[in-house]
Amino acid sequence: MDAKGAPLPTQPSPNPSRLASGSASAADAPKPMLAFHFLRALSRVHAGPARRRTRTISRAAYSSMARAAGPRRAWSRALLRQAQARRSATLASRRTAVLVRRRVAAGPAPPLALPRLTGRSSGSSGETSAARAALLPPPSPAPRQAGEPARSDALRRLVPGGAGMEYCSLLEETADYVRCLRAQVQLMQGLADLFSCQ
């Protein structure tokens, strides 16, 4: 209000994508789904050595954050691909261990026959593509454009799936990734506060 009591003209926001502080923000939207996915993933964490449990909780946090964000962002797709590749590798190692135990229990193996070449892969297409994706090196970083800061390379390493992005897309993905990380930290802090009071 000015000296006469008339309202002052409002200045345009320097960041028009930000919502007014009194209204619900975009960061609040995925919190219920984030909490649901994170609590479901935490319920699957079994007791074990502290180092393994810490790693499992960290992976559960990242995968629940990616599931809550959905496949609309490159960083969430990259995290979901990593989780799928880890699951495929775990299943493959378990199958191998079972086969080894069966062979040991059955006695000496019969002579090996050469496999027939049929043009089809031995596993299902989901397993083989996930295994191949885990073995492939990450995409090479996009070449820096003129006027792009040198720190963009560090940003590409920090944001999952950011290696092959151009700078503008990288900044958008980073903003969304940081927003979801902030929501994840608030959720975990709330859980820690809740369980420390009991």
C-alpha positions in Angstrom: 0.0 0.0 0.0 1.2 3.5 -0.8 0.7 6.6 1.4 -2.8 7.1 0.0 -3.9 3.6 0.8 -3.9 2.3 -2.8 -2.3 -1.0 -3.5 1.1 -0.9 -5.1 1.5 -2.5 -8.6 2.9 -5.9 -8.3 6.2 -6.7 -9.9 6.3 -9.7 -12.2 7.9 -12.7 -10.7 11.5 -13.3 -11.9 10.6 -17.0 -12.0 7.1 -17.3 -13.4 7.0 -21.0 -13.1 7.0 -20.8 -9.3 3.6 -20.8 -7.7 2.5 -18.3 -5.1 3.7 -19.2 -1.7 0.1 -19.5 -0.3 -1.0 -22.1 -2.9 0.0 -25.7 -3.1 3.4 -26.0 -4.8 4.4 -28.4 -7.5 6.8 -30.1 -5.0 3.9 -31.2 -2.8 2.2 -33.2 -5.6 4.3 -36.5 -5.6 4.7 -36.7 -1.8 1.9 -39.1 -1.1 3.1 -41.5 -3.8 6.7 -41.0 -2.7 5.8 -41.9 0.8 3.8 -45.0 -0.4 6.6 -46.3 -2.6 9.3 -45.6 0.0 7.4 -47.3 2.9 6.7 -50.3 0.7 10.3 -50.6 -0.3 11.4 -50.2 3.3 9.1 -53.0 4.4 11.2 -55.3 2.1 14.5 -54.4 3.8 15.5 -57.4 5.9 17.8 -57.4 8.9 21.4 -58.0 8.0 24.8 -56.3 8.2 24.6 -52.5 8.7 26.5 -51.8 5.5 24.2 -53.9 3.3 21.1 -52.5 5.0 22.3 -48.9 4.5 22.9 -49.6 0.8 19.5 -51.3 0.5 17.7 -48.3 2.1 19.5 -45.9 -0.2 18.5 -47.9 -3.2 14.9 -48.1 -2.0 14.9 -44.3 -1.5 16.1 -43.7 -5.1 13.8 -46.2 -6.7 10.8 -45.0 -4.8 11.6 -41.5 -5.8 11.9 -42.5 -9.4 8.6 -44.5 -9.3 6.8 -41.5 -7.7 8.1 -39.2 -10.4 7.1 -41.6 -13.1 8.8 -42.1 -16.5 8.2 -38.5 -17.6 11.8 -37.4 -16.6 15.1 -38.7 -17.9 16.6 -39.0 -14.4 13.7 -41.2 -13.2 14.0 -43.4 -16.3 17.7 -43.8 -15.7 17.2 -44.7 -12.0 14.4 -47.2 -12.9 16.8 -48.8 -15.6 19.5 -49.1 -12.9 17.1 -50.8 -10.5 15.9 -53.2 -13.2 19.4 -54.1 -14.2 20.3 -54.8 -10.5 17.2 -57.0 -10.1 18.1 -58.9 -13.3 21.7 -59.4 -12.2 20.5 -60.6 -8.8 18.0 -63.1 -10.3 20.7 -64.4 -12.7 23.2 -64.9 -9.8 20.5 -66.7 -7.8 19.6 -69.0 -10.7 23.3 -69.7 -11.3 23.7 -70.6 -7.6 20.7 -72.9 -7.7 22.0 -74.7 -10.8 25.5 -75.1 -9.2 23.9 -76.7 -6.1 21.8 -79.0 -8.3 24.9 -80.1 -10.3 26.8 -80.8 -7.1 24.0 -82.8 -5.7 23.4 -84.7 -8.9 27.0 -85.8 -9.4 29.3 -85.4 -12.4 27.8 -83.6 -15.4 27.2 -85.5 -18.7 29.3 -84.4 -21.7 28.3 -81.0 -23.0 26.5 -80.8 -26.3 27.0 -77.9 -28.6 24.0 -75.5 -28.5 22.0 -75.1 -31.7 22.0 -71.6 -33.2 18.4 -70.6 -33.7 18.8 -66.9 -33.8 16.8 -66.4 -30.5 18.3 -65.5 -27.2 18.3 -68.0 -24.4 16.5 -65.7 -21.9 13.4 -63.6 -22.1 13.7 -60.3 -24.0 13.3 -58.3 -20.8 16.2 -60.0 -19.0 18.6 -59.8 -21.9 17.9 -56.2 -22.7 18.3 -55.2 -19.0 21.5 -57.2 -18.8 22.8 -55.6 -21.9 21.8 -52.1 -20.6 23.8 -52.8 -17.4 26.9 -53.8 -19.4 26.8 -50.9 -21.8 28.9 -47.9 -20.9 26.9 -44.7 -20.1 26.3 -42.4 -23.1 29.2 -40.1 -23.9 28.7 -36.6 -22.6 27.2 -34.2 -25.1 29.8 -31.7 -26.3 29.7 -28.4 -24.6 28.1 -25.6 -26.5 29.4 -22.1 -26.8 28.7 -20.1 -23.7 28.0 -23.3 -21.6 29.8 -23.2 -18.2 32.5 -25.7 -17.5 30.6 -26.9 -14.4 28.0 -28.4 -16.7 30.1 -31.6 -16.9 30.0 -32.0 -13.1 26.2 -31.5 -13.3 25.9 -34.2 -16.0 27.7 -36.6 -13.7 25.5 -35.8 -10.7 22.1 -36.1 -12.4 21.2 -39.7 -13.4 20.8 -39.9 -17.2 22.3 -36.5 -17.7 25.3 -37.6 -19.7 23.8 -37.2 -23.2 21.6 -34.1 -22.5 21.9 -30.6 -24.0 22.4 -27.9 -21.5 18.8 -26.5 -21.3 17.3 -30.0 -20.8 20.0 -30.7 -18.2 19.0 -27.7 -16.2 15.3 -28.6 -16.3 16.1 -32.2 -15.2 18.4 -31.0 -12.5 15.6 -28.7 -11.1 13.1 -31.5 -11.0 15.7 -33.9 -9.6 16.6 -31.5 -6.8 12.9 -30.9 -6.0 12.3 -34.6 -5.7 15.4 -35.1 -3.6 14.2 -32.4 -1.3 10.9 -34.1 -0.9 12.7 -37.4 -0.2 14.8 -35.8 2.5 11.7 -34.3 4.1 10.0 -37.7 4.1 13.0 -39.4 5.6 13.4 -36.7 8.2 9.7 -37.0 9.1 10.1 -40.8 9.5 13.3 -40.3 11.7 11.4 -37.8 13.9 8.4 -40.1 14.2 10.5 -43.1 15.2 12.8 -41.2 17.5 9.8 -40.0 19.6 8.6 -43.6 20.2 
